[in-house]
Amino acid sequence: MSYDLMVFEPEAAPKDYYGFLGWCAEQTKWNEGHSYNDPSVTSARLRAWFLDVIRLFPPLNGVFAEKELPEDEVTAADYSIGTQMIYIAFAWSNAELAYQTTLDLAAKHD
């Protein structure tokens, strides 16, 4: 079981509840036509957020992934990087730290 969060460019997402849910559903169809492990495809703010968050939650895949993680490594996270959002699956045991870190870094990077 994972604890999933999404950070996104605020101007990219609709402000109304149902519009936002529809936008999220579209984003998670993963049909942008690029690798979702490559932070170069996203905005500068999201890329800066990503480079900060991976210090605490290293990625499982992509160019920044460690070659070998210990078997009991629960801080690793699975990132899906889109042009306007980053979707992250954290270990459930890190839900509180993942939430606070994600929120703090989102505020830092606008």
MOPAC internal coordinates of N, CA, C and O (Angstrom, degrees):
PM7 1SCF
backbone

  N    0.0000 0     0.00 0     0.00 0    0    0    0
  C    1.4458 1     0.00 0     0.00 0    1    0    0
  C    1.5274 1   108.64 1     0.00 0    2    1    0
  O    1.2310 1   120.46 1   -41.88 1    3    2    1
  N    1.3145 1   116.73 1   138.12 1    3    2    1
  C    1.4595 1   120.74 1  -179.07 1    5    3    2
  C    1.5240 1   110.46 1  -119.80 1    6    5    3
  O    1.2310 1   121.75 1   -18.88 1    7    6    5
  N    1.3039 1   114.25 1   161.12 1    7    6    5
  C    1.4552 1   123.02 1   174.95 1    9    7    6
  C    1.5238 1   105.18 1  -108.75 1   10    9    7
  O    1.2310 1   120.09 1   -68.64 1   11   10    9
  N    1.3267 1   117.42 1   111.36 1   11   10    9
  C    1.4626 1   122.60 1  -171.56 1   13   11   10
  C    1.5209 1   111.71 1  -105.00 1   14   13   11
  O    1.2310 1   121.46 1   -44.77 1   15   14   13
  N    1.3190 1   114.81 1   135.23 1   15   14   13
  C    1.4622 1   122.07 1   176.18 1   17   15   14
  C    1.5242 1   108.81 1  -134.48 1   18   17   15
  O    1.2310 1   120.89 1   -18.25 1   19   18   17
  N    1.3261 1   115.90 1   161.75 1   19   18   17
  C    1.4571 1   121.61 1   176.67 1   21   19   18
  C    1.5210 1   108.39 1  -135.35 1   22   21   19
  O    1.2310 1   120.61 1   -46.89 1   23   22   21
  N    1.3202 1   116.44 1   133.11 1   23   22   21
  C    1.4628 1   121.58 1   168.61 1   25   23   22
  C    1.5205 1   106.02 1  -110.35 1   26   25   23
  O    1.2310 1   120.75 1   -31.43 1   27   26   25
  N    1.3283 1   116.18 1   148.57 1   27   26   25
  C    1.4608 1   118.62 1  -173.99 1   29   27   26
  C    1.5149 1   110.56 1  -155.94 1   30   29   27
  O    1.2310 1   121.51 1   -17.07 1   31   30   29
  N    1.3072 1   114.71 1   162.93 1   31   30   29
  C    1.4579 1   121.50 1   173.91 1   33   31   30
  C    1.5275 1   107.73 1   -71.08 1   34   33   31
  O    1.2310 1   119.81 1   -60.26 1   35   34   33
  N    1.3254 1   117.98 1   119.74 1   35   34   33
  C    1.4713 1   119.85 1  -174.95 1   37   35   34
  C    1.5223 1   114.33 1   -58.10 1   38   37   35
  O    1.2310 1   120.14 1   144.28 1   39   38   37
  N    1.3322 1   117.34 1   -35.72 1   39   38   37
  C    1.4666 1   118.93 1  -178.54 1   41   39   38
  C    1.5234 1   112.60 1   -75.42 1   42   41   39
  O    1.2310 1   119.70 1   166.98 1   43   42   41
  N    1.3213 1   118.18 1   -13.02 1   43   42   41
  C    1.4698 1   121.50 1  -179.44 1   45   43   42
  C    1.5250 1   112.34 1   -81.16 1   46   45   43
  O    1.2310 1   120.18 1   154.72 1   47   46   45
  N    1.3224 1   117.26 1   -25.28 1   47   46   45
  C    1.4653 1   121.44 1  -173.68 1   49   47   46
  C    1.5266 1   111.32 1  -100.07 1   50   49   47
  O    1.2310 1   120.45 1   -38.59 1   51   50   49
  N    1.3273 1   116.74 1   141.41 1   51   50   49
  C    1.4712 1   119.96 1   175.34 1   53   51   50
  C    1.5261 1   110.87 1   -61.52 1   54   53   51
  O    1.2310 1   120.64 1   -30.00 1   55   54   53
  N    1.3114 1   116.39 1   150.00 1   55   54   53
  C    1.4696 1   121.77 1  -178.03 1   57   55   54
  C    1.5259 1   112.74 1   -85.58 1   58   57   55
  O    1.2310 1   120.01 1   157.44 1   59   58   57
  N    1.3267 1   117.58 1   -22.56 1   59   58   57
  C    1.4631 1   119.60 1  -178.52 1   61   59   58
  C    1.5289 1   110.50 1   -84.88 1   62   61   59
  O    1.2310 1   120.38 1   -28.14 1   63   62   61
  N    1.3021 1   116.88 1   151.86 1   63   62   61
  C    1.4677 1   123.87 1  -173.01 1   65   63   62
  C    1.5313 1   112.72 1   -55.62 1   66   65   63
  O    1.2310 1   120.07 1   124.83 1   67   66   65
  N    1.3180 1   117.48 1   -55.17 1   67   66   65
  C    1.4668 1   120.53 1  -176.30 1   69   67   66
  C    1.5218 1   112.06 1   -70.22 1   70   69   67
  O    1.2310 1   120.26 1   144.18 1   71   70   69
  N    1.3065 1   117.10 1   -35.82 1   71   70   69
  C    1.4540 1   120.21 1   174.83 1   73   71   70
  C    1.5190 1   111.21 1   -62.78 1   74   73   71
  O    1.2310 1   120.80 1   139.16 1   75   74   73
  N    1.3238 1   116.07 1   -40.84 1   75   74   73
  C    1.4523 1   120.87 1   178.73 1   77   75   74
  C    1.5299 1   110.96 1   -64.66 1   78   77   75
  O    1.2310 1   120.23 1   135.80 1   79   78   77
  N    1.3254 1   117.17 1   -44.20 1   79   78   77
  C    1.4698 1   120.10 1   178.41 1   81   79   78
  C    1.5272 1   111.15 1   -60.47 1   82   81   79
  O    1.2310 1   120.29 1   138.39 1   83   82   81
  N    1.3220 1   117.05 1   -41.61 1   83   82   81
  C    1.4595 1   121.06 1   177.83 1   85   83   82
  C    1.5261 1   111.63 1   -64.64 1   86   85   83
  O    1.2310 1   120.81 1   139.11 1   87   86   85
  N    1.3298 1   116.05 1   -40.89 1   87   86   85
  C    1.4638 1   120.90 1   177.89 1   89   87   86
  C    1.5296 1   110.18 1   -62.38 1   90   89   87
  O    1.2310 1   120.32 1   135.22 1   91   90   89
  N    1.3254 1   117.00 1   -44.78 1   91   90   89
  C    1.4788 1   121.12 1   178.01 1   93   91   90
  C    1.5270 1   110.53 1   -59.95 1   94   93   91
  O    1.2310 1   120.57 1   136.66 1   95   94   93
  N    1.3144 1   116.51 1   -43.34 1   95   94   93
  C    1.4629 1   120.09 1   179.76 1   97   95   94
  C    1.5305 1   110.67 1   -61.83 1   98   97   95
  O    1.2310 1   120.21 1   140.02 1   99   98   97
  N    1.3250 1   117.20 1   -39.98 1   99   98   97
  C    1.4650 1   120.74 1   177.82 1  101   99   98
  C    1.5289 1   111.09 1   -65.02 1  102  101   99
  O    1.2310 1   120.53 1   137.15 1  103  102  101
  N    1.3230 1   116.59 1   -42.85 1  103  102  101
  C    1.4620 1   120.82 1  -178.90 1  105  103  102
  C    1.5290 1   111.67 1   -60.61 1  106  105  103
  O    1.2310 1   120.98 1   143.61 1  107  106  105
  N    1.3183 1   115.73 1   -36.39 1  107  106  105
  C    1.4646 1   119.83 1  -175.51 1  109  107  106
  C    1.5315 1   113.05 1   -89.51 1  110  109  107
  O    1.2310 1   120.34 1  -164.94 1  111  110  109
  N    1.3113 1   116.95 1    15.06 1  111  110  109
  C    1.4716 1   120.67 1   169.28 1  113  111  110
  C    1.5214 1   110.15 1   -83.97 1  114  113  111
  O    1.2310 1   120.75 1   166.92 1  115  114  113
  N    1.3232 1   116.17 1   -13.08 1  115  114  113
  C    1.4710 1   123.16 1   175.63 1  117  115  114
  C    1.5351 1   112.14 1    55.03 1  118  117  115
  O    1.2310 1   121.01 1  -132.46 1  119  118  117
  N    1.3289 1   115.67 1    47.54 1  119  118  117
  C    1.4658 1   118.80 1  -176.76 1  121  119  118
  C    1.5322 1   113.48 1  -117.88 1  122  121  119
  O    1.2310 1   120.11 1  -149.72 1  123  122  121
  N    1.3191 1   117.39 1    30.28 1  123  122  121
  C    1.4611 1   120.14 1  -179.89 1  125  123  122
  C    1.5251 1   113.39 1   -78.97 1  126  125  123
  O    1.2310 1   119.90 1   171.01 1  127  126  125
  N    1.3207 1   117.79 1    -8.99 1  127  126  125
  C    1.4534 1   120.13 1   175.77 1  129  127  126
  C    1.5206 1   115.37 1    80.70 1  130  129  127
  O    1.2310 1   120.29 1  -150.95 1  131  130  129
  N    1.3096 1   117.06 1    29.05 1  131  130  129
  C    1.4645 1   121.44 1   176.35 1  133  131  130
  C    1.5247 1   108.40 1  -144.76 1  134  133  131
  O    1.2310 1   120.73 1    -9.64 1  135  134  133
  N    1.3081 1   116.21 1   170.36 1  135  134  133
  C    1.4619 1   120.46 1   175.35 1  137  135  134
  C    1.5270 1   108.93 1   -70.25 1  138  137  135
  O    1.2310 1   120.19 1   -44.18 1  139  138  137
  N    1.2968 1   117.25 1   135.82 1  139  138  137
  C    1.4544 1   121.11 1   178.76 1  141  139  138
  C    1.5291 1   111.94 1   -91.19 1  142  141  139
  O    1.2310 1   120.41 1  -165.54 1  143  142  141
  N    1.3326 1   116.82 1    14.46 1  143  142  141
  C    1.4595 1   122.16 1   175.13 1  145  143  142
  C    1.5199 1   112.30 1  -107.72 1  146  145  143
  O    1.2310 1   120.02 1  -175.84 1  147  146  145
  N    1.3129 1   117.56 1     4.16 1  147  146  145
  C    1.4650 1   122.44 1  -172.09 1  149  147  146
  C    1.5334 1   111.01 1  -108.92 1  150  149  147
  O    1.2310 1   119.86 1   -71.74 1  151  150  149
  N    1.3395 1   117.87 1   108.26 1  151  150  149
  C    1.4658 1   119.33 1  -178.83 1  153  151  150
  C    1.5305 1   114.24 1   -68.30 1  154  153  151
  O    1.2310 1   119.78 1   168.51 1  155  154  153
  N    1.3325 1   118.03 1   -11.49 1  155  154  153
  C    1.4679 1   118.95 1   179.72 1  157  155  154
  C    1.5269 1   112.31 1   -70.23 1  158  157  155
  O    1.2310 1   119.71 1   165.49 1  159  158  157
  N    1.3351 1   118.16 1   -14.51 1  159  158  157
  C    1.4695 1   120.40 1  -178.02 1  161  159  158
  C    1.5233 1   112.82 1   -83.20 1  162  161  159
  O    1.2310 1   119.77 1   168.31 1  163  162  161
  N    1.3213 1   118.04 1   -11.69 1  163  162  161
  C    1.4547 1   120.65 1  -173.74 1  165  163  162
  C    1.5289 1   111.48 1  -100.39 1  166  165  163
  O    1.2310 1   120.67 1    -1.84 1  167  166  165
  N    1.3045 1   116.33 1   178.16 1  167  166  165
  C    1.4633 1   121.90 1  -178.12 1  169  167  166
  C    1.5313 1   110.93 1   -69.78 1  170  169  167
  O    1.2310 1   120.64 1   -17.84 1  171  170  169
  N    1.3126 1   116.38 1   162.16 1  171  170  169
  C    1.4694 1   121.44 1   179.58 1  173  171  170
  C    1.5289 1   111.27 1   -61.26 1  174  173  171
  O    1.2310 1   119.94 1   139.75 1  175  174  173
  N    1.3277 1   117.72 1   -40.25 1  175  174  173
  C    1.4745 1   120.10 1   179.81 1  177  175  174
  C    1.5167 1   111.52 1   -66.28 1  178  177  175
  O    1.2310 1   120.18 1   136.68 1  179  178  177
  N    1.3199 1   117.27 1   -43.32 1  179  178  177
  C    1.4647 1   120.02 1   179.30 1  181  179  178
  C    1.5279 1   111.02 1   -68.77 1  182  181  179
  O    1.2310 1   120.22 1   143.71 1  183  182  181
  N    1.3058 1   117.18 1   -36.29 1  183  182  181
  C    1.4579 1   120.29 1   177.40 1  185  183  182
  C    1.5371 1   109.85 1   -64.68 1  186  185  183
  O    1.2310 1   119.77 1   139.16 1  187  186  185
  N    1.3215 1   118.05 1   -40.84 1  187  186  185
  C    1.4664 1   121.15 1   177.12 1  189  187  186
  C    1.5258 1   110.62 1   -64.11 1  190  189  187
  O    1.2310 1   120.53 1   139.04 1  191  190  189
  N    1.3336 1   116.59 1   -40.96 1  191  190  189
  C    1.4718 1   120.73 1   176.33 1  193  191  190
  C    1.5301 1   109.27 1   -59.49 1  194  193  191
  O    1.2310 1   120.36 1   132.49 1  195  194  193
  N    1.3235 1   116.91 1   -47.51 1  195  194  193
  C    1.4498 1   122.30 1  -178.89 1  197  195  194
  C    1.5287 1   111.55 1   -58.71 1  198  197  195
  O    1.2310 1   120.59 1   133.09 1  199  198  197
  N    1.3213 1   116.47 1   -46.91 1  199  198  197
  C    1.4604 1   119.96 1  -178.16 1  201  199  198
  C    1.5289 1   111.94 1   -64.32 1  202  201  199
  O    1.2310 1   120.20 1   151.65 1  203  202  201
  N    1.3082 1   117.23 1   -28.35 1  203  202  201
  C    1.4722 1   120.73 1   174.75 1  205  203  202
  C    1.5289 1   111.66 1   -76.70 1  206  205  203
  O    1.2310 1   120.22 1   133.01 1  207  206  205
  N    1.3230 1   117.19 1   -46.99 1  207  206  205
  C    1.4697 1   120.12 1  -173.48 1  209  207  206
  C    1.5268 1   112.29 1   -68.02 1  210  209  207
  O    1.2310 1   120.11 1   150.02 1  211  210  209
  N    1.3258 1   117.39 1   -29.98 1  211  210  209
  C    1.4703 1   118.19 1  -177.65 1  213  211  210
  C    1.5256 1   112.52 1   -71.29 1  214  213  211
  O    1.2310 1   120.08 1   169.27 1  215  214  213
  N    1.3142 1   117.45 1   -10.73 1  215  214  213
  C    1.4705 1   119.93 1   174.38 1  217  215  214
  C    1.5221 1   110.67 1   -65.66 1  218  217  215
  O    1.2310 1   120.69 1   145.44 1  219  218  217
  N    1.3184 1   116.29 1   -34.56 1  219  218  217
  C    1.4632 1   121.62 1  -179.76 1  221  219  218
  C    1.5268 1   111.96 1   -99.23 1  222  221  219
  O    1.2310 1   120.80 1   145.15 1  223  222  221
  N    1.3381 1   116.08 1   -34.85 1  223  222  221
  C    1.4701 1   122.10 1  -178.68 1  225  223  222
  C    1.5325 1   109.01 1  -123.49 1  226  225  223
  O    1.2310 1   119.92 1   -94.95 1  227  226  225
  N    1.3255 1   117.76 1    85.05 1  227  226  225
  C    1.4697 1   119.85 1  -176.55 1  229  227  226
  C    1.5327 1   112.39 1   -63.48 1  230  229  227
  O    1.2310 1   120.60 1   -33.14 1  231  230  229
  N    1.3223 1   116.46 1   146.86 1  231  230  229
  C    1.4663 1   119.99 1  -179.03 1  233  231  230
  C    1.5269 1   112.59 1   -74.57 1  234  233  231
  O    1.2310 1   121.14 1   -34.31 1  235  234  233
  N    1.3143 1   115.42 1   145.69 1  235  234  233
  C    1.4616 1   121.58 1   176.17 1  237  235  234
  C    1.5196 1   111.87 1   -77.51 1  238  237  235
  O    1.2310 1   120.29 1   153.47 1  239  238  237
  N    1.3411 1   117.06 1   -26.53 1  239  238  237
  C    1.4666 1   122.25 1  -175.00 1  241  239  238
  C    1.5244 1   110.38 1  -134.14 1  242  241  239
  O    1.2310 1   120.98 1   -14.51 1  243  242  241
  N    1.3010 1   115.73 1   165.49 1  243  242  241
  C    1.4513 1   121.02 1   175.00 1  245  243  242
  C    1.5119 1   113.31 1    95.16 1  246  245  243
  O    1.2310 1   120.97 1     2.96 1  247  246  245
  N    1.3226 1   115.75 1  -177.04 1  247  246  245
  C    1.4572 1   121.37 1  -173.79 1  249  247  246
  C    1.5243 1   113.34 1   -67.73 1  250  249  247
  O    1.2310 1   119.86 1   157.57 1  251  250  249
  N    1.3155 1   117.88 1   -22.43 1  251  250  249
  C    1.4653 1   121.09 1  -179.83 1  253  251  250
  C    1.5264 1   112.98 1   -96.03 1  254  253  251
  O    1.2310 1   120.22 1  -177.22 1  255  254  253
  N    1.3184 1   117.19 1     2.78 1  255  254  253
  C    1.4695 1   120.75 1  -179.88 1  257  255  254
  C    1.5218 1   109.78 1   -70.11 1  258  257  255
  O    1.2310 1   121.27 1   -38.72 1  259  258  257
  N    1.3195 1   115.17 1   141.28 1  259  258  257
  C    1.4590 1   120.77 1   174.55 1  261  259  258
  C    1.5271 1   108.53 1   -68.43 1  262  261  259
  O    1.2310 1   120.60 1   -32.80 1  263  262  261
  N    1.3020 1   116.46 1   147.20 1  263  262  261
  C    1.4670 1   120.01 1   179.55 1  265  263  262
  C    1.5244 1   110.90 1   -64.11 1  266  265  263
  O    1.2310 1   121.08 1   138.74 1  267  266  265
  N    1.3221 1   115.54 1   -41.26 1  267  266  265
  C    1.4616 1   119.83 1   179.25 1  269  267  266
  C    1.5245 1   109.43 1  -139.76 1  270  269  267
  O    1.2310 1   120.97 1   -52.39 1  271  270  269
  N    1.3018 1   115.75 1   127.61 1  271  270  269
  C    1.4534 1   121.42 1   173.81 1  273  271  270
  C    1.5224 1   108.47 1  -105.81 1  274  273  271
  O    1.2310 1   120.21 1   -34.29 1  275  274  273
  N    1.3204 1   117.20 1   145.71 1  275  274  273
  C    1.4694 1   118.03 1   174.29 1  277  275  274
  C    1.5295 1   109.86 1   -59.66 1  278  277  275
  O    1.2310 1   120.75 1   -29.79 1  279  278  277
  N    1.3223 1   116.17 1   150.21 1  279  278  277
  C    1.4653 1   119.91 1  -178.09 1  281  279  278
  C    1.5207 1   112.79 1   -58.89 1  282  281  279
  O    1.2310 1   120.26 1   149.32 1  283  282  281
  N    1.3215 1   117.10 1   -30.68 1  283  282  281
  C    1.4575 1   119.90 1  -177.91 1  285  283  282
  C    1.5397 1   112.69 1   -94.96 1  286  285  283
  O    1.2310 1   120.12 1  -165.35 1  287  286  285
  N    1.3110 1   117.38 1    14.65 1  287  286  285
  C    1.4585 1   121.87 1  -177.80 1  289  287  286
  C    1.5258 1   110.45 1   -67.68 1  290  289  287
  O    1.2310 1   120.38 1   -69.66 1  291  290  289
  N    1.3270 1   116.88 1   110.34 1  291  290  289
  C    1.4619 1   120.48 1  -179.52 1  293  291  290
  C    1.5244 1   111.84 1  -106.88 1  294  293  291
  O    1.2310 1   119.98 1   177.70 1  295  294  293
  N    1.3280 1   117.65 1    -2.30 1  295  294  293
  C    1.4565 1   118.16 1   177.91 1  297  295  294
  C    1.5271 1   112.00 1   -85.58 1  298  297  295
  O    1.2310 1   119.73 1   164.12 1  299  298  297
  N    1.3143 1   118.13 1   -15.88 1  299  298  297
  C    1.4630 1   120.24 1   178.51 1  301  299  298
  C    1.5238 1   109.91 1   -63.38 1  302  301  299
  O    1.2310 1   121.16 1   -33.15 1  303  302  301
  N    1.3255 1   115.38 1   146.85 1  303  302  301
  C    1.4650 1   120.75 1  -178.99 1  305  303  302
  C    1.5258 1   109.34 1  -132.07 1  306  305  303
  O    1.2310 1   121.16 1   -22.10 1  307  306  305
  N    1.3247 1   115.38 1   157.90 1  307  306  305
  C    1.4564 1   121.84 1   178.49 1  309  307  306
  C    1.5243 1   107.95 1  -105.63 1  310  309  307
  O    1.2310 1   120.42 1   -64.35 1  311  310  309
  N    1.3231 1   116.81 1   115.65 1  311  310  309
  C    1.4642 1   123.12 1  -177.01 1  313  311  310
  C    1.5198 1   110.08 1  -105.28 1  314  313  311
  O    1.2310 1   120.81 1   -45.45 1  315  314  313
  N    1.3207 1   116.05 1   134.55 1  315  314  313
  C    1.4619 1   122.58 1   171.19 1  317  315  314
  C    1.5194 1   105.97 1  -118.56 1  318  317  315
  O    1.2310 1   120.93 1   -66.28 1  319  318  317
  N    1.3195 1   115.83 1   113.72 1  319  318  317
  C    1.4597 1   121.56 1  -169.44 1  321  319  318
  C    1.5193 1   110.58 1  -106.33 1  322  321  319
  O    1.2310 1   121.12 1   -64.35 1  323  322  321
  N    1.3128 1   115.47 1   115.65 1  323  322  321
  C    1.4578 1   121.94 1   176.36 1  325  323  322
  C    1.5146 1   110.64 1  -105.21 1  326  325  323
  O    1.2310 1   120.62 1    -0.93 1  327  326  325
  N    1.3139 1   116.43 1   179.07 1  327  326  325
  C    1.4578 1   119.95 1  -178.29 1  329  327  326
  C    1.5307 1   112.58 1   -68.95 1  330  329  327
  O    1.2310 1   120.17 1   149.66 1  331  330  329
  N    1.3350 1   117.28 1   -30.34 1  331  330  329
  C    1.4597 1   121.06 1  -177.22 1  333  331  330
  C    1.5226 1   113.86 1  -121.75 1  334  333  331
  O    1.2310 1   120.19 1  -176.18 1  335  334  333
  N    1.3329 1   117.25 1     3.82 1  335  334  333
  C    1.4646 1   119.80 1  -178.21 1  337  335  334
  C    1.5152 1   110.60 1  -156.53 1  338  337  335
  O    1.2310 1   121.50 1   -18.80 1  339  338  337
  N    1.3328 1   114.73 1   161.20 1  339  338  337
  C    1.4602 1   122.11 1   170.98 1  341  339  338
  C    1.5239 1   106.27 1  -130.60 1  342  341  339
  O    1.2310 1   120.95 1   -55.03 1  343  342  341
  N    1.3246 1   115.79 1   124.97 1  343  342  341
  C    1.4623 1   123.38 1   179.36 1  345  343  342
  C    1.5293 1   106.72 1  -104.57 1  346  345  343
  O    1.2310 1   120.73 1   -49.78 1  347  346  345
  N    1.3376 1   116.22 1   130.22 1  347  346  345
  C    1.4485 1   120.34 1  -174.40 1  349  347  346
  C    1.5205 1   110.66 1  -126.99 1  350  349  347
  O    1.2310 1   120.88 1   -45.92 1  351  350  349
  N    1.3349 1   115.93 1   134.08 1  351  350  349
  C    1.4659 1   122.41 1   173.34 1  353  351  350
  C    1.5271 1   107.37 1  -109.93 1  354  353  351
  O    1.2310 1   121.25 1   -67.92 1  355  354  353
  N    1.3308 1   115.22 1   112.08 1  355  354  353
  C    1.4559 1   122.91 1   178.34 1  357  355  354
  C    1.5241 1   109.07 1  -100.30 1  358  357  355
  O    1.2310 1   120.47 1   -20.36 1  359  358  357
  N    1.3163 1   116.70 1   159.64 1  359  358  357
  C    1.4627 1   120.42 1   171.83 1  361  359  358
  C    1.5286 1   107.91 1   -65.47 1  362  361  359
  O    1.2310 1   120.86 1   -42.99 1  363  362  361
  N    1.3226 1   115.97 1   137.01 1  363  362  361
  C    1.4632 1   120.73 1  -178.79 1  365  363  362
  C    1.5298 1   111.58 1   -55.91 1  366  365  363
  O    1.2310 1   120.32 1   145.94 1  367  366  365
  N    1.3121 1   117.00 1   -34.06 1  367  366  365
  C    1.4640 1   120.79 1  -179.11 1  369  367  366
  C    1.5315 1   112.38 1   -65.44 1  370  369  367
  O    1.2310 1   120.01 1   165.49 1  371  370  369
  N    1.3221 1   117.59 1   -14.51 1  371  370  369
  C    1.4655 1   122.10 1   178.01 1  373  371  370
  C    1.5226 1   113.07 1  -107.46 1  374  373  371
  O    1.2310 1   120.16 1  -162.37 1  375  374  373
  N    1.3148 1   117.30 1    17.63 1  375  374  373
  C    1.4644 1   120.84 1  -173.84 1  377  375  374
  C    1.5259 1   112.97 1   -54.50 1  378  377  375
  O    1.2310 1   120.08 1   132.23 1  379  378  377
  N    1.3094 1   117.46 1   -47.77 1  379  378  377
  C    1.4717 1   120.00 1  -176.48 1  381  379  378
  C    1.5280 1   111.26 1   -65.29 1  382  381  379
  O    1.2310 1   120.18 1   132.71 1  383  382  381
  N    1.3226 1   117.26 1   -47.29 1  383  382  381
  C    1.4635 1   121.06 1   178.84 1  385  383  382
  C    1.5291 1   110.84 1   -65.89 1  386  385  383
  O    1.2310 1   120.29 1   139.95 1  387  386  385
  N    1.3173 1   117.05 1   -40.05 1  387  386  385
  C    1.4659 1   120.79 1   179.09 1  389  387  386
  C    1.5278 1   110.86 1   -62.43 1  390  389  387
  O    1.2310 1   120.48 1   135.71 1  391  390  389
  N    1.3261 1   116.69 1   -44.29 1  391  390  389
  C    1.4628 1   120.76 1   179.81 1  393  391  390
  C    1.5257 1   110.60 1   -61.35 1  394  393  391
  O    1.2310 1   120.62 1   129.11 1  395  394  393
  N    1.3295 1   116.43 1   -50.89 1  395  394  393
  C    1.4584 1   120.08 1  -176.38 1  397  395  394
  C    1.5198 1   111.79 1   -65.91 1  398  397  395
  O    1.2310 1   120.14 1   139.14 1  399  398  397
  N    1.3134 1   117.34 1   -40.86 1  399  398  397
  C    1.4603 1   120.91 1   178.16 1  401  399  398
  C    1.5182 1   111.11 1   -64.49 1  402  401  399
  O    1.2310 1   120.51 1   134.46 1  403  402  401
  N    1.3239 1   116.63 1   -45.54 1  403  402  401
  C    1.4662 1   121.40 1   178.71 1  405  403  402
  C    1.5230 1   110.65 1   -59.58 1  406  405  403
  O    1.2310 1   120.53 1   133.58 1  407  406  405
  N    1.3146 1   116.59 1   -46.42 1  407  406  405
  C    1.4640 1   121.48 1  -179.87 1  409  407  406
  C    1.5274 1   111.76 1   -63.87 1  410  409  407
  O    1.2310 1   120.31 1   132.07 1  411  410  409
  N    1.3255 1   117.01 1   -47.93 1  411  410  409
  C    1.4547 1   120.93 1  -179.33 1  413  411  410
  C    1.5290 1   112.14 1   -60.72 1  414  413  411
  O    1.2310 1   120.77 1   135.30 1  415  414  413
  N    1.3325 1   116.13 1   -44.70 1  415  414  413
  C    1.4577 1   119.21 1  -179.26 1  417  415  414
  C    1.5297 1   111.97 1   -72.58 1  418  417  415
  O    1.2310 1   119.85 1   149.16 1  419  418  417
  N    1.3107 1   117.89 1   -30.84 1  419  418  417
  C    1.4701 1   120.85 1   175.08 1  421  419  418
  C    1.5301 1   109.21 1   -63.89 1  422  421  419
  O    1.2310 1   120.13 1   137.32 1  423  422  421
  N    1.3144 1   117.36 1   -42.68 1  423  422  421
  C    1.4706 1   120.46 1   177.59 1  425  423  422
  C    1.5321 1   110.22 1   -64.29 1  426  425  423
  O    1.2310 1   120.32 1   137.03 1  427  426  425
  N    1.3199 1   117.00 1   -42.97 1  427  426  425
  C    1.4620 1   122.25 1   179.48 1  429  427  426
  C    1.5295 1   111.55 1   -58.59 1  430  429  427
  O    1.2310 1   120.40 1   139.38 1  431  430  429
  N    1.3253 1   116.83 1   -40.62 1  431  430  429
  C    1.4636 1   120.99 1  -174.74 1  433  431  430
  C    1.5368 1   113.47 1  -101.83 1  434  433  431
  O    1.2310 1   120.52 1  -166.72 1  435  434  433
  N    1.3121 1   116.60 1    13.28 1  435  434  433
  C    1.4681 1   123.21 1   178.65 1  437  435  434
  C    1.4975 1   113.64 1    60.84 1  438  437  435
  O    1.2310 1   120.10 1   180.00 1  439  438  437

